[in-house]
Amino acid sequence: MATLIDKTRGADVRHPEKQKRPETDLLRKPEWIRVKAPVSKGYAATREIVRTKNLHTVCEEAACPNIGECWSKKHATMMIMGDTCTRACSFCNVKTGLPAALDPDEPQNVAAAVAEMGLEHVVITSVDRDDLLDGGGAHFAKVVRAVRARTPSTTIEILTPDFLRKDGAAEIVIDSKPDVFNHNLETVPRLYLSIRPGARYFHSLRLLEKVKDRDPSMFTKSGIMVGLGETREEVMQVMDDMRVAGVDFITIGQYLQPTRRHAAIDRYVTPEEFKSYETIARAKGFLMVASSPLTRSSHHAGEDFARLRAARAARG
């Protein structure tokens, strides 16, 4: 049985005295990684919509540094299936524990929020739900279909868990026909045991490959964080693995340590290095590349989707 870590206390929820994460010093952020605090009227309006529809967003739960910019434009990444994850990834700020039951009204609430915000492109993600027989695959599909029914012109991007050991779940989600299927590899395979212990690198790659096998027209997307101790050669190998799996769009961003009990930052990668990674990724054949210190999976997702479609059209 997997151990559940309560990130609000940093301890095993069954045995609080065990597996307490050691604290590490937080590295001072360089100038290029700093962002302004959210204070705009647009930010407040987005927060009010999220609250009144009883929704969760990864923007808040994962302490995204871009929340001020995105919410000021009424762009929010919906996080479905609750705010509690069954995994305990050491990079993630979403709390871990035993989740509540699924909310049957959530698909319609998400669809209503998308309509009220007037979103042309929406990103929908979720916590891991290893407690459910299908990992939440059917619920994910219901949300996609509800948004499609309420606002047919809205393009839909999903950022899914890996559905590890949940046979048939990925297929259910793929068949709901999102425009973009995103699943992040997060880091290089050598670091999985410490950074993403509940996941399996090659299973995640196979998931991305499965999307293309089932629907070759669907865009696939995946991302990694850097600054965790990976080498440049390892990053390039991940790029190659993604291309073999048919991934269209790669995102590369700086890992930011949420608290002293999360995985420590090895270093801050410079903007010049991110630019170099972008050049290499484009040379490897990705249709779209987003590589910068503040790049996140859903940052500028709408604009990037438009560029993604244009790049495919240009290639014929």
C-alpha positions in Angstrom: 0.0 0.0 0.0 1.4 3.4 -0.9 2.2 5.7 1.9 0.2 9.0 2.0 2.0 12.1 3.0 0.0 15.0 4.4 1.8 18.1 3.0 0.2 20.4 5.4 2.2 18.7 8.1 4.9 16.9 6.1 4.3 13.6 7.8 2.8 10.1 7.1 -1.0 10.4 7.7 -1.0 7.0 9.3 2.2 7.3 11.3 2.9 11.0 11.9 6.2 10.3 13.6 7.6 8.7 10.5 8.9 9.9 7.2 8.9 13.6 8.2 10.6 15.5 5.4 13.8 17.4 6.4 13.7 21.1 5.9 16.1 22.7 3.4 17.0 26.4 2.9 15.2 28.2 0.2 17.5 29.6 -2.4 17.1 33.4 -3.0 15.3 34.0 -6.3 17.3 35.8 -9.1 15.7 38.8 -10.7 14.5 36.9 -13.7 12.2 34.7 -11.7 10.4 37.3 -9.6 6.8 38.2 -10.3 4.4 40.9 -9.0 1.7 40.1 -6.4 -1.8 39.8 -7.8 -3.8 42.9 -7.2 -5.9 43.6 -10.4 -9.6 43.8 -10.7 -9.5 41.0 -13.2 -7.8 38.8 -10.7 -10.5 39.5 -8.1 -13.3 38.8 -10.7 -11.7 35.4 -11.6 -11.4 34.5 -7.9 -15.0 35.3 -7.3 -16.2 33.1 -10.2 -14.0 30.2 -8.9 -15.4 30.6 -5.4 -19.1 30.9 -6.4 -18.8 27.8 -8.6 -17.1 25.8 -5.8 -14.2 25.0 -8.0 -10.5 24.4 -7.4 -7.7 25.6 -9.5 -4.1 24.4 -9.9 -3.2 28.1 -10.0 -3.9 28.3 -6.3 -3.3 24.8 -5.1 0.1 24.5 -6.7 1.1 28.1 -5.9 1.8 29.0 -9.5 4.0 32.1 -9.9 1.9 33.2 -12.9 -1.5 33.4 -11.1 -1.6 37.2 -11.1 -1.0 37.5 -14.8 -3.4 34.7 -15.8 -6.2 35.6 -13.5 -6.1 39.2 -14.4 -7.0 38.0 -17.9 -9.7 35.7 -16.5 -7.6 32.6 -17.4 -7.7 29.9 -14.8 -6.7 26.2 -14.9 -9.5 24.2 -13.5 -8.4 21.4 -11.1 -11.1 18.7 -10.9 -11.8 15.8 -8.5 -11.0 17.8 -5.4 -8.0 19.5 -3.8 -6.5 16.4 -2.2 -4.1 14.1 -4.1 -3.3 10.4 -3.4 0.3 10.9 -4.4 3.1 12.6 -2.5 5.4 14.0 -5.2 8.2 16.0 -3.5 7.9 18.9 -5.9 4.2 19.5 -5.7 2.3 21.9 -3.3 -1.1 20.2 -3.7 -2.0 18.6 -0.4 -1.9 14.8 0.0 -4.3 12.6 1.9 -7.6 10.7 1.5 -9.8 12.6 -1.0 -13.5 13.2 -0.7 -16.1 11.7 -3.0 -16.4 13.1 -6.5 -18.8 16.0 -6.8 -21.5 15.0 -9.4 -22.2 18.7 -10.1 -18.6 19.5 -10.9 -18.8 18.9 -14.7 -21.6 21.4 -15.0 -20.0 23.8 -12.6 -16.8 23.8 -14.6 -18.7 24.3 -17.9 -20.6 27.2 -16.3 -17.4 28.9 -15.2 -15.9 28.5 -18.6 -18.9 30.1 -20.1 -19.0 33.0 -17.6 -15.3 33.7 -18.1 -15.8 33.7 -21.8 -12.8 31.4 -22.3 -11.8 30.6 -25.9 -9.4 28.0 -24.6 -9.5 26.2 -21.2 -7.0 23.9 -19.4 -8.5 21.2 -17.2 -6.3 19.3 -14.8 -6.8 17.1 -11.8 -5.3 15.6 -8.7 -4.2 11.9 -8.8 -7.1 9.7 -7.7 -5.5 6.3 -7.1 -8.4 5.5 -4.7 -10.9 5.3 -7.6 -11.2 2.2 -9.8 -10.7 4.1 -13.0 -8.5 6.8 -11.5 -11.3 9.3 -12.3 -11.1 8.7 -16.0 -14.9 8.7 -16.5 -15.3 11.9 -14.4 -12.6 13.6 -16.5 -14.5 12.7 -19.7 -17.8 14.0 -18.2 -16.1 17.4 -17.6 -14.7 17.6 -21.1 -18.1 16.7 -22.6 -19.9 19.2 -20.4 -17.7 22.1 -21.5 -18.0 21.0 -25.1 -21.8 21.0 -24.8 -22.0 24.4 -23.0 -19.5 26.3 -25.1 -18.8 24.4 -28.4 -16.3 26.9 -29.7 -14.0 26.7 -26.6 -11.0 24.5 -27.3 -10.1 22.1 -24.5 -6.7 21.2 -23.2 -6.4 18.5 -20.5 -3.5 17.9 -18.2 -4.1 14.4 -16.8 -2.6 12.1 -14.2 -0.9 8.9 -15.4 -3.8 6.5 -14.7 -1.2 4.0 -13.5 -2.7 0.5 -13.1 -6.1 1.8 -14.2 -6.8 -0.3 -17.4 -9.1 1.5 -19.9 -9.1 4.8 -18.0 -6.9 6.7 -20.5 -9.0 5.4 -23.4 -12.1 6.8 -21.8 -10.5 10.3 -21.5 -9.0 10.2 -25.1 -12.4 9.3 -26.5 -14.0 12.4 -24.9 -12.1 14.3 -27.7 -10.1 17.1 -26.0 -8.1 19.2 -28.4 -4.9 18.8 -26.5 -3.9 15.9 -24.3 -1.1 16.9 -21.9 0.7 14.6 -19.4 3.9 15.9 -17.9 6.9 13.7 -17.4 8.1 16.3 -14.9 11.7 15.3 -14.6 14.4 12.9 -15.9 14.1 9.2 -15.2 17.0 9.2 -12.8 15.2 11.5 -10.4 11.8 9.8 -10.4 12.4 7.9 -7.1 13.0 11.1 -5.2 10.8 13.5 -7.2 7.9 11.5 -8.5 8.0 8.2 -6.5 4.5 7.1 -7.2 4.9 7.3 -11.0 6.8 5.4 -13.6 8.7 7.2 -16.3 8.1 4.7 -19.1 4.4 4.3 -18.2 4.0 8.0 -18.6 5.8 7.9 -22.0 3.5 5.0 -23.0 0.4 7.0 -22.0 1.5 9.8 -24.4 2.2 7.3 -27.1 -1.2 5.7 -26.5 -3.0 9.0 -27.3 -1.4 9.2 -30.7 -2.1 5.5 -31.4 -5.8 6.0 -30.6 -6.3 9.4 -32.2 -3.4 10.5 -34.4 -5.0 13.9 -35.0 -5.0 14.8 -31.3 -2.3 17.2 -30.2 -0.1 15.8 -27.4 1.9 17.9 -24.9 4.3 17.2 -22.1 6.7 19.2 -19.8 9.6 18.9 -17.5 11.0 21.1 -14.7 14.7 21.9 -14.6 16.9 22.9 -11.6 16.4 19.6 -9.7 19.9 18.3 -10.4 19.3 16.9 -13.9 22.1 17.1 -16.5 21.9 18.7 -19.9 22.4 15.3 -21.5 19.5 13.9 -19.5 17.2 16.7 -20.6 18.1 16.0 -24.3 17.4 12.3 -23.8 13.9 13.1 -22.4 13.3 15.3 -25.5 14.3 12.3 -27.7 11.9 10.0 -25.7 9.1 12.5 -26.1 9.6 12.7 -29.9 9.6 8.9 -30.2 6.3 8.9 -28.4 5.0 11.5 -30.9 4.7 14.5 -28.5 3.9 17.7 -30.4 4.6 20.3 -27.7 7.2 20.4 -25.0 7.3 22.9 -22.0 10.4 23.4 -19.9 10.3 25.6 -16.8 12.2 26.3 -13.6 11.4 24.2 -10.6 10.4 26.5 -7.6 10.5 25.0 -4.2 7.1 25.5 -2.6 8.2 25.1 1.1 11.3 24.0 3.0 9.9 20.5 3.2 9.7 20.0 -0.6 12.6 18.9 -2.9 15.4 21.4 -2.7 16.4 23.5 -5.8 19.7 22.4 -7.1 20.2 25.7 -9.0 18.4 28.4 -11.0 18.8 27.8 -14.7 19.6 31.0 -16.6 17.4 32.4 -19.3 20.2 31.8 -21.8 20.1 28.1 -21.0 16.4 28.0 -21.5 16.8 29.6 -24.9 19.4 26.9 -25.7 16.9 24.2 -24.8 14.3 25.8 -27.0 16.7 25.8 -29.9 17.6 22.1 -29.4 13.9 21.1 -29.0 12.9 22.8 -32.2 15.8 21.1 -34.0 14.5 17.7 -32.7 11.1 18.3 -34.5 8.6 19.5 -31.8 5.8 21.5 -33.4 5.8 23.9 -30.4 8.3 24.7 -27.6 7.9 26.9 -24.5 11.1 27.2 -22.6 11.7 29.9 -20.0 12.1 30.2 -16.2 8.4 30.9 -15.7 7.0 28.5 -18.3 4.3 26.3 -16.9 2.0 23.8 -18.6 -1.0 26.2 -18.8 0.8 29.5 -19.1 -0.3 31.3 -22.3 -2.0 28.0 -23.3 -4.5 29.6 -25.6 -2.0 31.6 -27.6 0.3 28.6 -27.7 -2.6 26.4 -29.0 -3.1 28.8 -31.9 0.6 28.6 -32.7 0.5 24.8 -32.4 -2.3 24.5 -35.0 -0.6 26.9 -37.3 2.7 25.0 -37.1 0.9 21.7 -38.0 -0.8 23.4 -40.9 2.5 24.8 -42.1 4.1 21.4 -42.1 1.2 20.0 -44.1 
